[in-house]
Amino acid sequence: IIHGVKFIELFIIYDPSDLPAVKEIQRMLKGEGIDSWFDLDQIKENYDPSVVEFVISRAKMVLVMCSDRALNSEIVKRELNIVMTYERNAHY
């Protein structure tokens, strides 16, 4: 665990309107043994982009909920840009 955030398998990007579906997907993934993280878990009321970036940098995979609202969400776009930055800088 680093700064309270352990390395994770999956980070979920979503719009708050998709929260019920995100929770259901996270529940199903957990049942399959896949550790996932989304900002509601730790951030609650105080969205902190630096925390989200930190967690994304430690995720093996990212799942994006592609609802109409998510595709128009500035937060979703910002988190996707973070993912793309890490992907471009990845050293395999």
Secondary structure, 3 states (H helix, E strand, C coil): CECCECCEEEEEECCHHHHHHHHHHHHHHHHCCCCEECCCCCCCCCCCHHHHHHHHCCEEEEEECCCHHHHCCHHHHHHHHHHHHHHHCCCC
